[in-house]
């Protein structure tokens, strides 16, 4: 769009749509991660997975 000299507002709207799609993907991915990997690791006594999850969530929320 930039190379085609599209209107800046149109580019911003497309960028926001991409951002929203990535955020929706991340929400699904983190939910699946918690339901599978995190639960499994906690059940196996690997409680450090909680710290890893917290660190990951903090990175995602920046």
QUINOR-V944273 format. One record per residue. SS is DSSP state (@ for helix, = for strand, . for the rest). NEAR is the number of other C-alpha atoms within 10 Angstrom. Layout:
ss->SS near->NEAR
ss->SS near->NEAR
This chain:
ss->. near->10
ss->. near->9
ss->. near->5
ss->. near->6
ss->. near->8
ss->. near->10
ss->. near->10
ss->@ near->11
ss->@ near->9
ss->@ near->12
ss->@ near->14
ss->@ near->11
ss->@ near->11
ss->@ near->13
ss->@ near->12
ss->@ near->12
ss->@ near->12
ss->@ near->12
ss->@ near->12
ss->@ near->12
ss->@ near->12
ss->@ near->11
ss->@ near->13
ss->@ near->11
ss->@ near->12
ss->@ near->13
ss->@ near->13
ss->@ near->11
ss->@ near->12
ss->@ near->16
ss->@ near->12
ss->@ near->12
ss->@ near->14
ss->@ near->16
ss->@ near->11
ss->@ near->11
ss->@ near->13
ss->@ near->21
ss->@ near->16
ss->@ near->14
ss->@ near->15
ss->@ near->13
ss->@ near->10
ss->. near->9
ss->. near->10
ss->. near->12
ss->. near->13
ss->@ near->11
ss->@ near->17
ss->@ near->15
ss->@ near->10
ss->@ near->12
ss->@ near->15
ss->@ near->11
ss->@ near->11
ss->@ near->12
ss->@ near->12
ss->@ near->10
ss->@ near->9
ss->@ near->11
ss->. near->6
ss->. near->5
